[in-house]
Amino acid sequence: MRITSPQHYVAAGHELAVDPLVLENASKVISRIWSVNPNLFPLLTLNHLSVASGVDYGFLRNVVARKTGNYRQFLMRKRVPGRRRVRVISMPVPKLMHCQHWIVENILKHAKPSPDSYAYHPNSNPVFAARRHTNSVWLIKVDIEDFFDSVHEHDVYRVFRSLGYAGILSLELARICTMAAKWRPDTDERWARYKGHGVAYYRNQWIGVLPQGAPTSPMLSNLVMRDVDQKLARLASSSCMRFTRYADDIVFSCSDRRTAETVRSVRSQILTILNEAGFRPNRRKTVIRGPGDRKLVLGLLVDGKKPRLAKEFNDEIRMHLHYLGHPDFGPARHATARKTSIAAIYHHVLGLIFWARAVDKTFGSELLRQFNSIAWPPVSERHYFATMEQQENHR
């Protein structure tokens, strides 16, 4: 049944002889959810989720109880100069992926993140974040280590509760959106007391974390960070600085001259806020840039009036276009030299060009013209350009 109003739901329930107390409680939940945002889907139970998403109820219940392995894991190499590091990607099985996509479209995309967050929500763009830090004299950059792994199922539970959903359903949604971390037993006694909500089948000794590879993880990480973002925003305001967060990258900046000691004090307060919230700052990536230093935010130079592409980025694109368009090389030989496929090099360079175009439309358009003049063999297209056009229209 499609719920158009609490009154409609109660009236339909009376016709089906549903217990009036059940209907009254359901009506309160629907009203509570819509008081947060009328676009949120008024989900009531796990069975309701099963019907709405088209995913088998028994499967979802086993996911919530952590009875089966529902993720396929593989390693992806991280680009860390001078170090060999990998990232574990956990891809949900198709049925779980389908349910998670449903949660994104019907719940998470209608929940508002902090206004200082510039990733993982509609029309977000790193260029917008970099723009906040132009004309910087001082820059503080802090990176959160193992960001998704630091978000636990009780954090996710609280997100769904804050959106108005019932306690037991919030637990079930949190389990569906997290993966049991068997390297991390649950030591939170308060959570252990209520996380099963009286359902013995749901009790589990392992704490769930956000999996890298699940479609729900990016938006949930944003929503979990709302309280932290508010604290960081208050710190920025009291320090007369600007603040943005793009996923796990936190940046503070100012355009006035002040002492290094003052800036270091702000950095210490940022680290304290993150530590108190359960996030571990990556000390290696935590830096301060002062007067005369090169200042990069998300790969863009911000020491001028507007964000600019870095020289090494421009050089990389020009190198690719030179070899791709050279009569003695071309796509096939260039791809072979780079130890990749023609399709991979095509999409990689096109992605770089669209990023350049988002920052500098004139320069990016000229690069795109050169790219399109290359004698490419048939390559399947991806929808980069439409996405970038949509984002440009929201500037």
C-alpha positions in Angstrom: 0.0 0.0 0.0 1.3 3.4 -0.9 1.1 5.8 2.1 -0.1 9.2 1.1 -0.9 10.4 4.7 -1.1 9.0 8.2 -4.9 9.4 8.1 -5.1 7.4 4.8 -3.0 4.7 6.3 -5.2 4.4 9.4 -8.4 4.4 7.4 -7.1 1.6 5.1 -5.9 -0.3 8.2 -9.4 -0.1 9.8 -10.9 -1.6 6.6 -8.5 -4.5 7.0 -9.3 -4.9 10.7 -5.8 -4.1 11.9 -5.4 -3.6 15.6 -6.2 0.1 16.4 -3.2 0.4 18.7 -0.9 -0.8 15.9 -2.4 1.8 13.5 -2.0 4.6 16.1 1.7 3.8 16.6 2.3 3.5 12.9 0.5 6.8 12.3 2.8 8.5 14.9 5.9 7.1 13.2 4.8 8.3 9.7 4.1 11.8 11.1 7.5 11.8 12.8 9.4 10.8 9.6 7.6 13.4 7.5 8.2 16.1 10.1 11.9 15.6 9.3 11.4 15.7 5.6 8.1 14.9 3.7 10.2 13.3 0.9 11.5 10.5 3.2 9.9 7.2 2.5 7.7 6.3 5.6 9.1 2.9 6.2 7.6 1.0 9.1 9.1 -2.5 9.3 11.6 -4.8 7.8 8.8 -6.6 5.9 7.7 -3.2 4.6 11.2 -2.7 3.3 11.1 -6.1 1.7 7.9 -5.3 -0.2 8.9 -1.8 -1.1 12.4 -2.8 -2.4 11.4 -6.1 -3.9 14.1 -8.0 -1.9 13.2 -11.3 -0.1 12.3 -10.8 3.6 14.1 -14.0 4.7 17.3 -12.8 3.0 17.1 -9.3 4.7 16.5 -10.9 8.1 19.6 -13.1 7.7 21.6 -10.0 6.6 20.4 -8.2 9.8 21.4 -11.2 11.9 24.8 -11.5 10.2 24.1 -15.1 9.4 25.7 -15.1 6.0 28.6 -13.4 4.2 27.1 -10.9 1.8 30.2 -9.1 0.5 32.8 -10.0 -2.1 36.2 -8.5 -1.2 39.1 -7.5 -3.4 42.1 -5.3 -3.0 42.8 -2.0 -4.8 46.2 -0.4 -4.8 46.3 3.0 -3.2 48.4 5.8 -4.8 50.8 6.6 -2.0 54.2 7.7 -3.2 57.1 5.7 -1.8 54.8 3.2 0.0 52.9 0.0 -0.9 49.4 0.2 0.4 46.1 -1.3 -0.6 42.5 -0.5 0.0 40.0 -3.3 0.7 36.8 -2.9 -1.4 33.8 -4.8 -0.2 31.1 -5.2 -2.8 27.6 -6.4 -1.6 26.0 -9.3 -3.3 23.4 -8.3 -6.0 20.3 -8.6 -3.7 21.9 -6.6 -1.0 23.2 -4.0 -3.5 19.7 -3.6 -4.8 18.2 -3.0 -1.4 21.0 -0.5 -0.5 20.3 1.4 -3.7 16.7 1.6 -2.7 17.7 3.0 0.7 19.8 5.6 -1.1 17.1 6.7 -3.5 14.2 6.7 -1.0 15.8 7.7 2.3 19.4 8.9 2.2 19.3 11.3 -0.7 16.5 13.2 1.2 18.6 13.6 4.4 20.5 16.9 4.6 24.2 16.7 5.4 26.2 19.6 6.9 26.4 22.7 4.6 30.1 22.5 5.0 30.3 19.0 3.5 31.1 19.0 -0.3 31.0 15.3 -1.1 28.6 12.4 -1.5 25.4 14.3 -2.1 23.5 15.7 -5.1 25.3 18.5 -6.9 28.4 18.2 -4.7 31.7 19.1 -6.3 35.3 19.4 -5.0 35.6 22.7 -7.0 32.9 24.2 -4.8 35.0 23.2 -1.7 38.2 24.6 -3.1 36.4 27.9 -3.9 35.8 28.5 -0.2 39.6 28.7 0.4 40.7 31.1 -2.3 43.2 33.9 -1.4 44.4 31.7 1.5 47.4 32.9 3.5 47.2 30.1 6.0 45.9 26.6 5.3 45.3 23.6 7.7 44.7 20.2 6.1 43.6 17.2 8.1 42.9 13.7 6.7 40.8 11.1 8.6 42.4 7.7 8.6 40.3 4.7 7.6 37.2 6.9 7.4 34.6 4.3 6.6 36.0 1.7 9.0 35.6 4.4 11.7 31.9 4.6 11.3 30.2 1.9 13.3 26.7 0.5 13.1 25.5 2.4 16.2 26.5 5.6 14.5 24.4 4.5 11.5 21.5 3.5 13.8 21.5 7.0 15.3 21.3 8.5 11.7 18.1 6.5 11.0 16.6 7.3 14.4 17.3 11.0 13.7 15.3 10.7 10.5 12.3 9.5 12.5 12.4 5.7 12.0 11.4 3.3 14.7 14.2 1.8 16.9 14.0 -1.8 15.7 13.8 -0.7 12.1 16.8 1.7 12.6 18.8 -1.3 13.9 17.8 -3.4 10.9 18.6 -0.6 8.4 22.0 -0.1 10.2 22.8 -3.8 9.8 21.8 -3.8 6.2 24.1 -0.8 5.5 27.1 -2.1 7.5 29.4 -5.1 7.4 30.5 -7.1 10.4 34.1 -6.3 11.2 35.4 -9.5 12.7 38.7 -7.8 13.5 36.7 -5.4 15.7 34.6 -6.9 18.5 31.8 -4.8 20.0 33.1 -3.3 23.2 30.4 -0.7 23.6 28.4 -2.0 26.6 25.5 0.5 26.1 25.1 -0.6 22.5 25.3 -4.3 23.5 22.3 -3.8 25.8 19.9 -2.5 23.2 21.2 -3.4 19.8 19.2 -6.5 19.6 16.0 -4.7 20.7 14.9 -7.9 22.4 15.3 -10.0 19.2 17.6 -12.8 20.2 18.2 -13.7 16.5 19.8 -10.3 15.9 22.5 -10.6 18.6 26.0 -10.6 17.3 29.4 -10.2 19.0 30.9 -8.1 16.1 30.5 -4.5 15.5 29.4 -3.4 11.9 31.3 -0.8 10.0 30.6 1.0 6.7 32.0 -1.1 3.8 33.9 0.6 1.0 31.9 -0.5 -2.0 28.4 -0.3 -0.7 26.3 2.5 -2.3 24.9 3.6 1.1 28.3 4.2 2.7 29.2 7.6 1.2 26.0 9.3 2.2 25.8 7.6 5.6 29.4 8.8 6.4 28.3 12.3 5.6 25.2 12.1 7.9 27.2 10.5 10.7 29.6 13.5 10.5 26.9 16.1 11.0 27.7 16.7 14.7 31.4 16.8 14.1 30.9 19.2 11.2 28.9 21.5 13.5 31.7 21.5 16.1 34.3 22.2 13.4 32.2 25.0 11.9 31.9 26.6 15.4 35.7 26.3 15.8 36.2 27.9 12.4 33.8 30.7 13.2 35.4 31.5 16.6 38.9 31.4 14.9 37.8 33.6 12.0 38.6 30.9 9.6 36.8 29.0 6.7 36.1 25.3 7.0 35.1 22.6 4.5 35.0 18.8 4.6 35.2 16.7 1.4 34.7 13.1 2.6 37.7 12.5 4.9 39.6 15.7 3.9 39.1 18.6 6.3 40.4 22.1 5.4 40.6 25.3 7.5 41.9 28.5 5.9 42.2 32.2 6.4 43.2 35.2 4.3 44.7 37.3 7.0 48.2 37.2 8.5 48.5 35.7 11.9 51.1 33.9 14.0 52.1 30.3 13.3 51.4 29.6 17.0 47.8 30.7 16.6 47.3 28.4 13.6 48.9 25.4 15.4 46.4 26.0 18.2 43.5 25.7 15.8 45.0 22.5 14.4 45.3 21.0 17.9 41.6 21.8 18.5 40.6 20.1 15.2 42.5 17.0 16.2 40.8 17.0 19.6 37.3 17.2 18.1 38.0 14.3 15.7 39.6 12.1 18.4 36.7 12.7 20.8 34.3 11.7 18.1 36.1 8.4 17.5 38.0 9.4 14.3 41.7 9.0 14.0 43.5 11.8 12.1 46.2 10.7 9.7 49.2 12.5 11.1 51.2 12.0 7.9 48.7 14.0 5.9 48.0 16.6 8.6 49.8 19.8 7.4 49.9 23.5 7.8 50.8 25.8 4.9 51.7 29.4 5.6 52.7 32.6 3.7 54.9 31.7 0.7 53.9 28.0 0.7 52.2 26.3 -2.1 48.5 25.8 -1.1 46.5 22.9 -2.6 42.9 21.9 -1.8 41.7 18.8 -3.4 44.4 19.1 -6.1 43.6 22.8 -6.8 45.7 25.8 -6.1 43.8 28.3 -3.9 46.3 31.1 -3.2 44.7 33.3 -5.8 41.2 34.7 -6.6 39.9 31.5 -7.9 40.9 27.8 -7.8 43.5 26.8 -10.5 44.7 23.5 -11.9 48.2 22.6 -10.7 51.0 22.6 -13.3 51.7 18.9 -12.9 48.0 18.1 -13.6 48.1 20.2 -16.8 51.4 18.6 -17.8 49.9 15.1 -17.4 47.0 15.8 -19.7 49.2 17.4 -22.3 51.5 14.4 -22.2 48.6 12.0 -22.9 47.2 14.1 -25.7 50.6 14.4 -27.3 51.1 10.7 -27.5 47.5 9.9 -28.3 47.5 12.3 -31.2 51.0 11.6 -32.5 51.1 9.7 -35.8 53.9 7.5 -34.6 52.1 6.5 -31.4 48.3 6.8 -31.2 45.8 5.1 -28.7 47.0 1.5 -29.2 50.8 2.2 -28.7 50.2 4.7 -25.9 47.9 2.2 -24.0 50.5 -0.5 -24.4 53.3 1.7 -23.1 51.1 2.6 -20.1 50.3 -1.1 -19.6 46.6 -0.6 -19.8 43.8 -1.0 -22.3 42.6 1.5 -24.9 39.3 1.8 -23.2 41.0 2.5 -19.8 43.2 5.2 -21.2 40.2 6.7 -23.1 38.1 7.0 -19.9 41.1 8.1 -17.7 42.0 11.0 -20.0 38.4 12.0 -20.6 37.9 12.1 -16.8 40.9 14.3 -16.4 39.6 16.6 -19.2 36.2 16.9 -17.6 37.8 17.7 -14.3 39.9 20.4 -16.0 36.7 21.8 -17.7 34.9 22.0 -14.3 37.7 24.2 -13.0 38.6 26.2 -16.2 35.9 25.9 -18.9 37.9 27.6 -21.7 41.0 25.5 -21.1 39.0 22.3 -20.6 37.0 22.8 -23.8 40.2 23.2 -25.8 41.5 19.9 -24.3 38.2 18.2 -25.2 38.5 19.5 -28.8 42.0 17.9 -29.0 40.7 14.7 -27.4 37.9 14.4 -29.9 40.2 14.9 -32.9 42.2 11.7 -31.9 41.6 8.7 -34.2 40.0 6.5 -31.5 38.8 2.9 -32.2 35.2 2.2 -31.0 35.1 2.7 -27.2 31.9 2.5 -25.1 30.9 5.9 -23.8 30.3 6.8 -20.2 28.1 9.7 -19.0 30.9 12.0 -17.7 29.9 15.0 -19.8 26.2 15.1 -18.8 27.2 14.9 -15.1 29.7 17.7 -15.4 27.1 19.8 -17.3 24.6 19.3 -14.5 27.1 20.4 -11.9 28.1 23.5 -13.9 24.5 24.6 -14.0 24.4 24.7 -10.2 27.4 26.9 -9.8 
